[in-house]
Amino acid sequence: MSYRALAVVPVLLTAALAAGMYLLVPHDAFVLAVQLEVDASKLVALAGMIAAALAFERGDYLRRGWGAWAANFALLLARDATLPFEGTMSHGAFVAVRGLLVGVGNASMVYGTWTLARAWGVAGLEYAGTKTARRLTIALAVLAAIAFAGPTTVVDVRDAFTPGGLRFDSLASDAGDLLSLPLLAPVALTALAVQGGTLRWPWTILTSSLVAWLLYDAVYTMPEYVHVARAPAQLASEQLHALAGLLACAAGLAQRKAVTDDDDGAAEAPAQARHDRPGAEG
């Protein structure tokens, strides 16, 4: 599959699944269908991140970064797996377990994003643009993260002070969303500046996944701030939730493809050089 297809297919697939569920799934089964869609997107995201991590040698810097992202999705799936046990354990224990899973998962995501962002500099590659341009990019990413995830954070902090409203998992998720995009934005900008390079695809698609997470936050919380029906807004937000997972999978696959393409090019280079050398034939 081409890089362009890896970037476009998640969007088309999410739209097709949303239309199919709206037209074919009975109303009383819609919430369950959406939950299964979201969990499936996290599962394929986990597979894509593992594929990216395994493309590198043990101990490689990028293997740690993609591996940390894989750990995030594994822990989010474990959080979702606790739902059937909500009625079999105390509320405090249930909230604590979910909070721990999401907290460690989002810490892994932030660490993975920071590792991937640092990898560019560790490799000795120059960032695109001036220091002022990079600082402006980070500032804009911070503003975007606050604009989209900030309202959700305000609601979750407010709810934390209501009886039974403390949700460690929601607060941990908010922190992860607020921190990740500003960390990755300068690298994504640099990758985009590499015209024709394969490196731009994994970074750009992963950044798109982070943007989808932020949009999910914004749409989910919209009924708290504007007069819209809660159920349609939340169901629409879950499509962005699923899109974030599918884009994460595509980013991992794009990274693996980039490594594989580079390896193939390195293997073919000597033969091509022999073929191009004057007098090489015969």
Buried (B, 14 or more C-beta within 10 A) or exposed (E): EEBEEBBEBBBEBBEEBBEEBEEEBEEEEBBEBBBEBBBBBBBBBBBBBBBBBBBBEEEBEBBBBBBBBBBBBBBBBBBBEBEEEEEEEEEEEBBBBBBBBBBBBBBBBBBBBBBBBBBBEEEEBEBBBEEEEBEBBBEBBBEBBBEBBBBBBBBBEEBEEEEEEBBBBBBBBBBBBBBBBBBBBBBBBBBBEEEEEBBBBBBBBBBBBBBBBBBBBBBBBBBBEEEEEEEEBBBBBBBBBBBBBBBBBBBBBBBBBBBEEEEEEEEEEEEEEEEEEEEEEE
